[in-house]
């Protein structure tokens, strides 16, 4: 299967939902051998079921509301 995308988004594949994370923002519980994930355009997409099973306080709506697509958004040193 080939994915074509120009912007960061939540991806649904085979009835599974995958959320994007930058490599330096991966959760502490992430383990590449046991976690259902894939890499695309510099982002690591982790299965929502794995996130919810490892973090009982995870709030999907809060995650969607705080998702930022532009790297310089709210950057304090930006002029």
PDB file with SEQRES, HELIX, SHEET and CRYST1 records, atoms N, CA, C and O in Angstrom:
SEQRES   1 A   79  UNK UNK UNK UNK UNK UNK UNK UNK UNK UNK UNK UNK UNK          
SEQRES   2 A   79  UNK UNK UNK UNK UNK UNK UNK UNK UNK UNK UNK UNK UNK          
SEQRES   3 A   79  UNK UNK UNK UNK UNK UNK UNK UNK UNK UNK UNK UNK UNK          
SEQRES   4 A   79  UNK UNK UNK UNK UNK UNK UNK UNK UNK UNK UNK UNK UNK          
SEQRES   5 A   79  UNK UNK UNK UNK UNK UNK UNK UNK UNK UNK UNK UNK UNK          
SEQRES   6 A   79  UNK UNK UNK UNK UNK UNK UNK UNK UNK UNK UNK UNK UNK          
SEQRES   7 A   79  UNK                                                          
HELIX    1 AA1 UNK A   23  UNK A   25  5                                   3    
HELIX    2 AA2 UNK A   48  UNK A   54  1                                   7    
HELIX    3 AA3 UNK A   60  UNK A   66  1                                   7    
SHEET    1 AA1 4 UNK A  11  UNK A  13  0                                        
SHEET    2 AA1 4 UNK A  16  UNK A  22 -1                                        
SHEET    3 AA1 4 UNK A  43  UNK A  47 -1                                        
SHEET    4 AA1 4 UNK A  37  UNK A  40 -1                                        
CRYST1    1.000    1.000    1.000  90.00  90.00  90.00 P 1           1          
ATOM      1  N   UNK A   1       0.834  -1.168   0.000  1.00  0.00           N  
ATOM      2  CA  UNK A   1       0.000   0.000   0.000  1.00  0.00           C  
ATOM      3  C   UNK A   1       0.885   1.239   0.000  1.00  0.00           C  
ATOM      4  O   UNK A   1       1.900   1.280   0.695  1.00  0.00           O  
ATOM      5  N   UNK A   2       0.503   2.247  -0.777  1.00  0.00           N  
ATOM      6  CA  UNK A   2       1.276   3.476  -0.875  1.00  0.00           C  
ATOM      7  C   UNK A   2       0.470   4.630  -0.302  1.00  0.00           C  
ATOM      8  O   UNK A   2      -0.689   4.828  -0.665  1.00  0.00           O  
ATOM      9  N   UNK A   3       1.088   5.394   0.599  1.00  0.00           N  
ATOM     10  CA  UNK A   3       0.427   6.557   1.202  1.00  0.00           C  
ATOM     11  C   UNK A   3       0.995   7.824   0.600  1.00  0.00           C  
ATOM     12  O   UNK A   3       2.212   7.987   0.511  1.00  0.00           O  
ATOM     13  N   UNK A   4       0.117   8.718   0.187  1.00  0.00           N  
ATOM     14  CA  UNK A   4       0.551  10.018  -0.300  1.00  0.00           C  
ATOM     15  C   UNK A   4      -0.114  11.076   0.565  1.00  0.00           C  
ATOM     16  O   UNK A   4      -1.341  11.161   0.628  1.00  0.00           O  
ATOM     17  N   UNK A   5       0.698  11.872   1.224  1.00  0.00           N  
ATOM     18  CA  UNK A   5       0.155  12.927   2.076  1.00  0.00           C  
ATOM     19  C   UNK A   5       1.111  14.106   2.097  1.00  0.00           C  
ATOM     20  O   UNK A   5       2.328  13.924   2.096  1.00  0.00           O  
ATOM     21  N   UNK A   6       0.566  15.304   2.118  1.00  0.00           N  
ATOM     22  CA  UNK A   6       1.384  16.518   2.145  1.00  0.00           C  
ATOM     23  C   UNK A   6       1.327  17.227   3.484  1.00  0.00           C  
ATOM     24  O   UNK A   6       2.067  18.186   3.701  1.00  0.00           O  
ATOM     25  N   UNK A   7       0.482  16.787   4.370  1.00  0.00           N  
ATOM     26  CA  UNK A   7       0.400  17.438   5.667  1.00  0.00           C  
ATOM     27  C   UNK A   7       0.250  16.398   6.771  1.00  0.00           C  
ATOM     28  O   UNK A   7      -0.172  15.266   6.533  1.00  0.00           O  
ATOM     29  N   UNK A   8       0.599  16.800   7.950  1.00  0.00           N  
ATOM     30  CA  UNK A   8       0.518  15.922   9.110  1.00  0.00           C  
ATOM     31  C   UNK A   8      -0.942  15.654   9.441  1.00  0.00           C  
ATOM     32  O   UNK A   8      -1.760  16.573   9.486  1.00  0.00           O  
ATOM     33  N   UNK A   9      -1.260  14.383   9.674  1.00  0.00           N  
ATOM     34  CA  UNK A   9      -2.650  14.045   9.976  1.00  0.00           C  
ATOM     35  C   UNK A   9      -2.725  12.727  10.719  1.00  0.00           C  
ATOM     36  O   UNK A   9      -1.759  11.966  10.768  1.00  0.00           O  
ATOM     37  N   UNK A  10      -3.882  12.471  11.294  1.00  0.00           N  
ATOM     38  CA  UNK A  10      -4.161  11.193  11.933  1.00  0.00           C  
ATOM     39  C   UNK A  10      -4.553  10.229  10.815  1.00  0.00           C  
ATOM     40  O   UNK A  10      -5.418  10.541   9.997  1.00  0.00           O  
ATOM     41  N   UNK A  11      -3.915   9.055  10.782  1.00  0.00           N  
ATOM     42  CA  UNK A  11      -4.122   8.111   9.684  1.00  0.00           C  
ATOM     43  C   UNK A  11      -4.881   6.881  10.182  1.00  0.00           C  
ATOM     44  O   UNK A  11      -4.604   6.354  11.260  1.00  0.00           O  
ATOM     45  N   UNK A  12      -5.854   6.433   9.362  1.00  0.00           N  
ATOM     46  CA  UNK A  12      -6.586   5.206   9.660  1.00  0.00           C  
ATOM     47  C   UNK A  12      -6.241   4.172   8.599  1.00  0.00           C  
ATOM     48  O   UNK A  12      -6.432   4.399   7.404  1.00  0.00           O  
ATOM     49  N   UNK A  13      -5.719   3.014   9.064  1.00  0.00           N  
ATOM     50  CA  UNK A  13      -5.371   1.902   8.183  1.00  0.00           C  
ATOM     51  C   UNK A  13      -5.923   0.613   8.780  1.00  0.00           C  
ATOM     52  O   UNK A  13      -5.714   0.335   9.961  1.00  0.00           O  
ATOM     53  N   UNK A  14      -6.615  -0.163   7.984  1.00  0.00           N  
ATOM     54  CA  UNK A  14      -7.121  -1.475   8.426  1.00  0.00           C  
ATOM     55  C   UNK A  14      -7.863  -1.406   9.761  1.00  0.00           C  
ATOM     56  O   UNK A  14      -7.612  -2.216  10.653  1.00  0.00           O  
ATOM     57  N   UNK A  15      -8.760  -0.457   9.900  1.00  0.00           N  
ATOM     58  CA  UNK A  15      -9.563  -0.265  11.119  1.00  0.00           C  
ATOM     59  C   UNK A  15      -8.715   0.072  12.344  1.00  0.00           C  
ATOM     60  O   UNK A  15      -9.162  -0.134  13.473  1.00  0.00           O  
ATOM     61  N   UNK A  16      -7.511   0.582  12.147  1.00  0.00           N  
ATOM     62  CA  UNK A  16      -6.654   1.039  13.235  1.00  0.00           C  
ATOM     63  C   UNK A  16      -6.349   2.508  13.028  1.00  0.00           C  
ATOM     64  O   UNK A  16      -6.194   2.961  11.894  1.00  0.00           O  
ATOM     65  N   UNK A  17      -6.264   3.252  14.116  1.00  0.00           N  
ATOM     66  CA  UNK A  17      -5.953   4.673  14.073  1.00  0.00           C  
ATOM     67  C   UNK A  17      -4.526   4.880  14.538  1.00  0.00           C  
ATOM     68  O   UNK A  17      -4.112   4.326  15.557  1.00  0.00           O  
ATOM     69  N   UNK A  18      -3.775   5.672  13.796  1.00  0.00           N  
ATOM     70  CA  UNK A  18      -2.377   5.953  14.106  1.00  0.00           C  
ATOM     71  C   UNK A  18      -2.187   7.452  14.312  1.00  0.00           C  
ATOM     72  O   UNK A  18      -2.634   8.262  13.500  1.00  0.00           O  
ATOM     73  N   UNK A  19      -1.520   7.811  15.409  1.00  0.00           N  
ATOM     74  CA  UNK A  19      -1.269   9.212  15.745  1.00  0.00           C  
ATOM     75  C   UNK A  19       0.201   9.547  15.499  1.00  0.00           C  
ATOM     76  O   UNK A  19       1.079   8.744  15.812  1.00  0.00           O  
ATOM     77  N   UNK A  20       0.475  10.734  14.937  1.00  0.00           N  
ATOM     78  CA  UNK A  20       1.862  11.101  14.619  1.00  0.00           C  
ATOM     79  C   UNK A  20       2.614  11.662  15.826  1.00  0.00           C  
ATOM     80  O   UNK A  20       2.055  12.395  16.641  1.00  0.00           O  
ATOM     81  N   UNK A  21       3.889  11.300  15.919  1.00  0.00           N  
ATOM     82  CA  UNK A  21       4.804  11.831  16.925  1.00  0.00           C  
ATOM     83  C   UNK A  21       6.127  12.143  16.233  1.00  0.00           C  
ATOM     84  O   UNK A  21       6.551  11.404  15.344  1.00  0.00           O  
ATOM     85  N   UNK A  22       6.776  13.223  16.633  1.00  0.00           N  
ATOM     86  CA  UNK A  22       8.131  13.469  16.169  1.00  0.00           C  
ATOM     87  C   UNK A  22       9.052  12.527  16.927  1.00  0.00           C  
ATOM     88  O   UNK A  22       8.739  12.113  18.044  1.00  0.00           O  
ATOM     89  N   UNK A  23      10.184  12.186  16.328  1.00  0.00           N  
ATOM     90  CA  UNK A  23      11.066  11.193  16.936  1.00  0.00           C  
ATOM     91  C   UNK A  23      11.554  11.590  18.319  1.00  0.00           C  
ATOM     92  O   UNK A  23      11.714  10.729  19.184  1.00  0.00           O  
ATOM     93  N   UNK A  24      11.794  12.875  18.546  1.00  0.00           N  
ATOM     94  CA  UNK A  24      12.262  13.301  19.869  1.00  0.00           C  
ATOM     95  C   UNK A  24      11.122  13.446  20.875  1.00  0.00           C  
ATOM     96  O   UNK A  24      11.371  13.743  22.043  1.00  0.00           O  
ATOM     97  N   UNK A  25       9.879  13.242  20.445  1.00  0.00           N  
ATOM     98  CA  UNK A  25       8.730  13.358  21.341  1.00  0.00           C  
ATOM     99  C   UNK A  25       8.040  12.022  21.596  1.00  0.00           C  
ATOM    100  O   UNK A  25       6.896  11.994  22.050  1.00  0.00           O  
ATOM    101  N   UNK A  26       8.718  10.925  21.311  1.00  0.00           N  
ATOM    102  CA  UNK A  26       8.102   9.615  21.527  1.00  0.00           C  
ATOM    103  C   UNK A  26       7.852   9.382  23.019  1.00  0.00           C  
ATOM    104  O   UNK A  26       8.646   9.814  23.855  1.00  0.00           O  
ATOM    105  N   UNK A  27       6.758   8.706  23.354  1.00  0.00           N  
ATOM    106  CA  UNK A  27       6.474   8.418  24.768  1.00  0.00           C  
ATOM    107  C   UNK A  27       7.555   7.535  25.391  1.00  0.00           C  
ATOM    108  O   UNK A  27       8.234   6.787  24.688  1.00  0.00           O  
ATOM    109  N   UNK A  28       7.707   7.623  26.696  1.00  0.00           N  
ATOM    110  CA  UNK A  28       8.726   6.840  27.400  1.00  0.00           C  
ATOM    111  C   UNK A  28       8.473   5.339  27.287  1.00  0.00           C  
ATOM    112  O   UNK A  28       9.426   4.559  27.294  1.00  0.00           O  
ATOM    113  N   UNK A  29       7.240   4.924  27.185  1.00  0.00           N  
ATOM    114  CA  UNK A  29       6.907   3.506  27.123  1.00  0.00           C  
ATOM    115  C   UNK A  29       7.124   2.915  25.730  1.00  0.00           C  
ATOM    116  O   UNK A  29       7.022   1.700  25.565  1.00  0.00           O  
ATOM    117  N   UNK A  30       7.419   3.740  24.731  1.00  0.00           N  
ATOM    118  CA  UNK A  30       7.563   3.264  23.347  1.00  0.00           C  
ATOM    119  C   UNK A  30       8.706   2.254  23.234  1.00  0.00           C  
ATOM    120  O   UNK A  30       9.815   2.499  23.708  1.00  0.00           O  
ATOM    121  N   UNK A  31       8.417   1.109  22.594  1.00  0.00           N  
ATOM    122  CA  UNK A  31       9.407   0.062  22.358  1.00  0.00           C  
ATOM    123  C   UNK A  31       9.217  -0.410  20.924  1.00  0.00           C  
ATOM    124  O   UNK A  31       8.146  -0.908  20.576  1.00  0.00           O  
ATOM    125  N   UNK A  32      10.230  -0.264  20.096  1.00  0.00           N  
ATOM    126  CA  UNK A  32      10.068  -0.568  18.675  1.00  0.00           C  
ATOM    127  C   UNK A  32       9.790  -2.042  18.395  1.00  0.00           C  
ATOM    128  O   UNK A  32       9.348  -2.381  17.297  1.00  0.00           O  
ATOM    129  N   UNK A  33      10.033  -2.916  19.350  1.00  0.00           N  
ATOM    130  CA  UNK A  33       9.795  -4.344  19.142  1.00  0.00           C  
ATOM    131  C   UNK A  33       8.378  -4.772  19.515  1.00  0.00           C  
ATOM    132  O   UNK A  33       7.894  -5.784  19.009  1.00  0.00           O  
ATOM    133  N   UNK A  34       7.702  -4.022  20.391  1.00  0.00           N  
ATOM    134  CA  UNK A  34       6.377  -4.423  20.872  1.00  0.00           C  
ATOM    135  C   UNK A  34       5.266  -3.453  20.501  1.00  0.00           C  
ATOM    136  O   UNK A  34       4.090  -3.769  20.682  1.00  0.00           O  
ATOM    137  N   UNK A  35       5.610  -2.296  19.991  1.00  0.00           N  
ATOM    138  CA  UNK A  35       4.615  -1.275  19.669  1.00  0.00           C  
ATOM    139  C   UNK A  35       4.234  -1.362  18.196  1.00  0.00           C  
ATOM    140  O   UNK A  35       5.097  -1.551  17.338  1.00  0.00           O  
ATOM    141  N   UNK A  36       2.954  -1.227  17.905  1.00  0.00           N  
ATOM    142  CA  UNK A  36       2.461  -1.211  16.530  1.00  0.00           C  
ATOM    143  C   UNK A  36       2.632   0.209  15.992  1.00  0.00           C  
ATOM    144  O   UNK A  36       1.909   1.117  16.402  1.00  0.00           O  
ATOM    145  N   UNK A  37       3.581   0.407  15.078  1.00  0.00           N  
ATOM    146  CA  UNK A  37       3.887   1.739  14.564  1.00  0.00           C  
ATOM    147  C   UNK A  37       4.465   1.638  13.150  1.00  0.00           C  
ATOM    148  O   UNK A  37       4.816   0.553  12.687  1.00  0.00           O  
ATOM    149  N   UNK A  38       4.557   2.788  12.474  1.00  0.00           N  
ATOM    150  CA  UNK A  38       5.294   2.894  11.217  1.00  0.00           C  
ATOM    151  C   UNK A  38       5.830   4.318  11.097  1.00  0.00           C  
ATOM    152  O   UNK A  38       5.332   5.234  11.751  1.00  0.00           O  
ATOM    153  N   UNK A  39       6.850   4.495  10.257  1.00  0.00           N  
ATOM    154  CA  UNK A  39       7.456   5.807  10.035  1.00  0.00           C  
ATOM    155  C   UNK A  39       7.036   6.333   8.673  1.00  0.00           C  
ATOM    156  O   UNK A  39       6.975   5.590   7.693  1.00  0.00           O  
ATOM    157  N   UNK A  40       6.745   7.638   8.630  1.00  0.00           N  
ATOM    158  CA  UNK A  40       6.366   8.288   7.375  1.00  0.00           C  
ATOM    159  C   UNK A  40       6.784   9.747   7.435  1.00  0.00           C  
ATOM    160  O   UNK A  40       6.353  10.487   8.320  1.00  0.00           O  
ATOM    161  N   UNK A  41       7.622  10.160   6.496  1.00  0.00           N  
ATOM    162  CA  UNK A  41       8.061  11.557   6.349  1.00  0.00           C  
ATOM    163  C   UNK A  41       8.585  12.154   7.657  1.00  0.00           C  
ATOM    164  O   UNK A  41       8.223  13.278   8.007  1.00  0.00           O  
ATOM    165  N   UNK A  42       9.415  11.434   8.367  1.00  0.00           N  
ATOM    166  CA  UNK A  42      10.041  11.952   9.575  1.00  0.00           C  
ATOM    167  C   UNK A  42       9.189  11.868  10.829  1.00  0.00           C  
ATOM    168  O   UNK A  42       9.615  12.318  11.893  1.00  0.00           O  
ATOM    169  N   UNK A  43       8.015  11.311  10.726  1.00  0.00           N  
ATOM    170  CA  UNK A  43       7.139  11.153  11.889  1.00  0.00           C  
ATOM    171  C   UNK A  43       6.943   9.671  12.179  1.00  0.00           C  
ATOM    172  O   UNK A  43       6.972   8.839  11.272  1.00  0.00           O  
ATOM    173  N   UNK A  44       6.745   9.357  13.432  1.00  0.00           N  
ATOM    174  CA  UNK A  44       6.475   7.993  13.867  1.00  0.00           C  
ATOM    175  C   UNK A  44       4.983   7.923  14.214  1.00  0.00           C  
ATOM    176  O   UNK A  44       4.523   8.608  15.127  1.00  0.00           O  
ATOM    177  N   UNK A  45       4.244   7.106  13.493  1.00  0.00           N  
ATOM    178  CA  UNK A  45       2.803   6.960  13.716  1.00  0.00           C  
ATOM    179  C   UNK A  45       2.566   5.740  14.601  1.00  0.00           C  
ATOM    180  O   UNK A  45       2.884   4.614  14.217  1.00  0.00           O  
ATOM    181  N   UNK A  46       2.002   5.970  15.791  1.00  0.00           N  
ATOM    182  CA  UNK A  46       1.788   4.914  16.775  1.00  0.00           C  
ATOM    183  C   UNK A  46       0.296   4.584  16.848  1.00  0.00           C  
ATOM    184  O   UNK A  46      -0.551   5.476  16.803  1.00  0.00           O  
ATOM    185  N   UNK A  47      -0.008   3.298  16.961  1.00  0.00           N  
ATOM    186  CA  UNK A  47      -1.387   2.822  17.033  1.00  0.00           C  
ATOM    187  C   UNK A  47      -2.068   3.372  18.289  1.00  0.00           C  
ATOM    188  O   UNK A  47      -1.498   3.338  19.380  1.00  0.00           O  
ATOM    189  N   UNK A  48      -3.282   3.873  18.124  1.00  0.00           N  
ATOM    190  CA  UNK A  48      -4.049   4.450  19.224  1.00  0.00           C  
ATOM    191  C   UNK A  48      -4.302   3.429  20.334  1.00  0.00           C  
ATOM    192  O   UNK A  48      -4.310   3.797  21.509  1.00  0.00           O  
ATOM    193  N   UNK A  49      -4.509   2.161  19.993  1.00  0.00           N  
ATOM    194  CA  UNK A  49      -4.741   1.131  21.014  1.00  0.00           C  
ATOM    195  C   UNK A  49      -3.525   0.967  21.920  1.00  0.00           C  
ATOM    196  O   UNK A  49      -3.675   0.792  23.129  1.00  0.00           O  
ATOM    197  N   UNK A  50      -2.318   1.021  21.346  1.00  0.00           N  
ATOM    198  CA  UNK A  50      -1.095   0.933  22.155  1.00  0.00           C  
ATOM    199  C   UNK A  50      -0.958   2.143  23.078  1.00  0.00           C  
ATOM    200  O   UNK A  50      -0.541   2.010  24.228  1.00  0.00           O  
ATOM    201  N   UNK A  51      -1.306   3.309  22.572  1.00  0.00           N  
ATOM    202  CA  UNK A  51      -1.211   4.535  23.378  1.00  0.00           C  
ATOM    203  C   UNK A  51      -2.163   4.446  24.567  1.00  0.00           C  
ATOM    204  O   UNK A  51      -1.775   4.738  25.699  1.00  0.00           O  
ATOM    205  N   UNK A  52      -3.404   4.043  24.314  1.00  0.00           N  
ATOM    206  CA  UNK A  52      -4.402   3.978  25.386  1.00  0.00           C  
ATOM    207  C   UNK A  52      -4.106   2.871  26.395  1.00  0.00           C  
ATOM    208  O   UNK A  52      -4.441   3.009  27.572  1.00  0.00           O  
ATOM    209  N   UNK A  53      -3.488   1.782  25.957  1.00  0.00           N  
ATOM    210  CA  UNK A  53      -3.176   0.709  26.903  1.00  0.00           C  
ATOM    211  C   UNK A  53      -1.974   1.056  27.782  1.00  0.00           C  
ATOM    212  O   UNK A  53      -1.851   0.533  28.889  1.00  0.00           O  
ATOM    213  N   UNK A  54      -1.091   1.930  27.305  1.00  0.00           N  
ATOM    214  CA  UNK A  54       0.090   2.312  28.076  1.00  0.00           C  
ATOM    215  C   UNK A  54      -0.070   3.618  28.847  1.00  0.00           C  
ATOM    216  O   UNK A  54       0.725   3.907  29.742  1.00  0.00           O  
ATOM    217  N   UNK A  55      -1.086   4.408  28.512  1.00  0.00           N  
ATOM    218  CA  UNK A  55      -1.308   5.683  29.182  1.00  0.00           C  
ATOM    219  C   UNK A  55      -2.799   5.822  29.477  1.00  0.00           C  
ATOM    220  O   UNK A  55      -3.570   6.207  28.599  1.00  0.00           O  
ATOM    221  N   UNK A  56      -3.205   5.514  30.698  1.00  0.00           N  
ATOM    222  CA  UNK A  56      -4.634   5.544  31.031  1.00  0.00           C  
ATOM    223  C   UNK A  56      -5.200   6.960  31.092  1.00  0.00           C  
ATOM    224  O   UNK A  56      -6.419   7.128  31.128  1.00  0.00           O  
ATOM    225  N   UNK A  57      -4.339   7.986  31.104  1.00  0.00           N  
ATOM    226  CA  UNK A  57      -4.796   9.376  31.154  1.00  0.00           C  
ATOM    227  C   UNK A  57      -4.820  10.033  29.780  1.00  0.00           C  
ATOM    228  O   UNK A  57      -5.077  11.234  29.685  1.00  0.00           O  
ATOM    229  N   UNK A  58      -4.560   9.281  28.715  1.00  0.00           N  
ATOM    230  CA  UNK A  58      -4.524   9.854  27.367  1.00  0.00           C  
ATOM    231  C   UNK A  58      -5.897  10.355  26.958  1.00  0.00           C  
ATOM    232  O   UNK A  58      -6.896   9.655  27.124  1.00  0.00           O  
ATOM    233  N   UNK A  59      -5.946  11.577  26.418  1.00  0.00           N  
ATOM    234  CA  UNK A  59      -7.191  12.199  25.973  1.00  0.00           C  
ATOM    235  C   UNK A  59      -7.049  12.509  24.485  1.00  0.00           C  
ATOM    236  O   UNK A  59      -6.297  13.409  24.111  1.00  0.00           O  
ATOM    237  N   UNK A  60      -7.761  11.774  23.634  1.00  0.00           N  
ATOM    238  CA  UNK A  60      -7.644  11.934  22.188  1.00  0.00           C  
ATOM    239  C   UNK A  60      -8.079  13.323  21.733  1.00  0.00           C  
ATOM    240  O   UNK A  60      -7.426  13.919  20.877  1.00  0.00           O  
ATOM    241  N   UNK A  61      -9.159  13.845  22.285  1.00  0.00           N  
ATOM    242  CA  UNK A  61      -9.632  15.170  21.871  1.00  0.00           C  
ATOM    243  C   UNK A  61      -8.606  16.238  22.221  1.00  0.00           C  
ATOM    244  O   UNK A  61      -8.373  17.152  21.430  1.00  0.00           O  
ATOM    245  N   UNK A  62      -7.995  16.138  23.383  1.00  0.00           N  
ATOM    246  CA  UNK A  62      -6.953  17.083  23.785  1.00  0.00           C  
ATOM    247  C   UNK A  62      -5.752  16.988  22.838  1.00  0.00           C  
ATOM    248  O   UNK A  62      -5.158  18.006  22.483  1.00  0.00           O  
ATOM    249  N   UNK A  63      -5.400  15.771  22.432  1.00  0.00           N  
ATOM    250  CA  UNK A  63      -4.295  15.563  21.493  1.00  0.00           C  
ATOM    251  C   UNK A  63      -4.604  16.237  20.158  1.00  0.00           C  
ATOM    252  O   UNK A  63      -3.744  16.907  19.585  1.00  0.00           O  
ATOM    253  N   UNK A  64      -5.832  16.060  19.662  1.00  0.00           N  
ATOM    254  CA  UNK A  64      -6.232  16.679  18.391  1.00  0.00           C  
ATOM    255  C   UNK A  64      -6.202  18.200  18.483  1.00  0.00           C  
ATOM    256  O   UNK A  64      -5.776  18.872  17.543  1.00  0.00           O  
ATOM    257  N   UNK A  65      -6.654  18.747  19.614  1.00  0.00           N  
ATOM    258  CA  UNK A  65      -6.698  20.193  19.784  1.00  0.00           C  
ATOM    259  C   UNK A  65      -5.305  20.813  19.834  1.00  0.00           C  
ATOM    260  O   UNK A  65      -5.123  21.960  19.424  1.00  0.00           O  
ATOM    261  N   UNK A  66      -4.320  20.064  20.332  1.00  0.00           N  
ATOM    262  CA  UNK A  66      -2.975  20.604  20.484  1.00  0.00           C  
ATOM    263  C   UNK A  66      -2.030  20.217  19.356  1.00  0.00           C  
ATOM    264  O   UNK A  66      -0.851  20.569  19.391  1.00  0.00           O  
ATOM    265  N   UNK A  67      -2.532  19.496  18.355  1.00  0.00           N  
ATOM    266  CA  UNK A  67      -1.707  19.084  17.227  1.00  0.00           C  
ATOM    267  C   UNK A  67      -1.316  20.299  16.408  1.00  0.00           C  
ATOM    268  O   UNK A  67      -2.180  21.067  15.984  1.00  0.00           O  
ATOM    269  N   UNK A  68      -0.021  20.483  16.180  1.00  0.00           N  
ATOM    270  CA  UNK A  68       0.482  21.647  15.453  1.00  0.00           C  
ATOM    271  C   UNK A  68       1.170  21.166  14.185  1.00  0.00           C  
ATOM    272  O   UNK A  68       1.961  20.223  14.221  1.00  0.00           O  
ATOM    273  N   UNK A  69       0.868  21.816  13.061  1.00  0.00           N  
ATOM    274  CA  UNK A  69       1.419  21.408  11.780  1.00  0.00           C  
ATOM    275  C   UNK A  69       2.612  22.253  11.347  1.00  0.00           C  
ATOM    276  O   UNK A  69       3.376  21.832  10.478  1.00  0.00           O  
ATOM    277  N   UNK A  70       2.787  23.430  11.930  1.00  0.00           N  
ATOM    278  CA  UNK A  70       3.850  24.333  11.513  1.00  0.00           C  
ATOM    279  C   UNK A  70       4.941  24.357  12.571  1.00  0.00           C  
ATOM    280  O   UNK A  70       4.661  24.568  13.751  1.00  0.00           O  
ATOM    281  N   UNK A  71       6.183  24.142  12.154  1.00  0.00           N  
ATOM    282  CA  UNK A  71       7.280  23.989  13.110  1.00  0.00           C  
ATOM    283  C   UNK A  71       7.559  25.253  13.923  1.00  0.00           C  
ATOM    284  O   UNK A  71       7.990  25.156  15.072  1.00  0.00           O  
ATOM    285  N   UNK A  72       7.323  26.430  13.354  1.00  0.00           N  
ATOM    286  CA  UNK A  72       7.650  27.647  14.094  1.00  0.00           C  
ATOM    287  C   UNK A  72       6.466  28.179  14.900  1.00  0.00           C  
ATOM    288  O   UNK A  72       6.556  29.268  15.467  1.00  0.00           O  
ATOM    289  N   UNK A  73       5.375  27.447  14.962  1.00  0.00           N  
ATOM    290  CA  UNK A  73       4.206  27.873  15.726  1.00  0.00           C  
ATOM    291  C   UNK A  73       4.559  27.965  17.205  1.00  0.00           C  
ATOM    292  O   UNK A  73       5.050  27.003  17.796  1.00  0.00           O  
ATOM    293  N   UNK A  74       4.306  29.119  17.793  1.00  0.00           N  
ATOM    294  CA  UNK A  74       4.534  29.362  19.216  1.00  0.00           C  
ATOM    295  C   UNK A  74       5.997  29.174  19.609  1.00  0.00           C  
ATOM    296  O   UNK A  74       6.296  28.765  20.731  1.00  0.00           O  
ATOM    297  N   UNK A  75       6.896  29.468  18.692  1.00  0.00           N  
ATOM    298  CA  UNK A  75       8.323  29.371  18.976  1.00  0.00           C  
ATOM    299  C   UNK A  75       8.790  30.686  19.561  1.00  0.00           C  
ATOM    300  O   UNK A  75       8.681  31.720  18.902  1.00  0.00           O  
ATOM    301  N   UNK A  76       9.313  30.680  20.793  1.00  0.00           N  
ATOM    302  CA  UNK A  76       9.611  31.908  21.523  1.00  0.00           C  
ATOM    303  C   UNK A  76      10.786  32.695  20.932  1.00  0.00           C  
ATOM    304  O   UNK A  76      10.802  33.923  21.020  1.00  0.00           O  
ATOM    305  N   UNK A  77      11.754  32.023  20.340  1.00  0.00           N  
ATOM    306  CA  UNK A  77      12.907  32.720  19.780  1.00  0.00           C  
ATOM    307  C   UNK A  77      12.703  33.208  18.363  1.00  0.00           C  
ATOM    308  O   UNK A  77      13.613  33.793  17.777  1.00  0.00           O  
ATOM    309  N   UNK A  78      11.536  32.984  17.804  1.00  0.00           N  
ATOM    310  CA  UNK A  78      11.236  33.352  16.420  1.00  0.00           C  
ATOM    311  C   UNK A  78      11.082  34.870  16.292  1.00  0.00           C  
ATOM    312  O   UNK A  78      10.411  35.495  17.113  1.00  0.00           O  
ATOM    313  N   UNK A  79      11.694  35.456  15.277  1.00  0.00           N  
ATOM    314  CA  UNK A  79      11.576  36.910  15.061  1.00  0.00           C  
ATOM    315  C   UNK A  79      10.835  37.215  13.792  1.00  0.00           C  
ATOM    316  O   UNK A  79      10.644  38.383  13.454  1.00  0.00           O  
TER     317      UNK A  79                                                      
END                                                                             
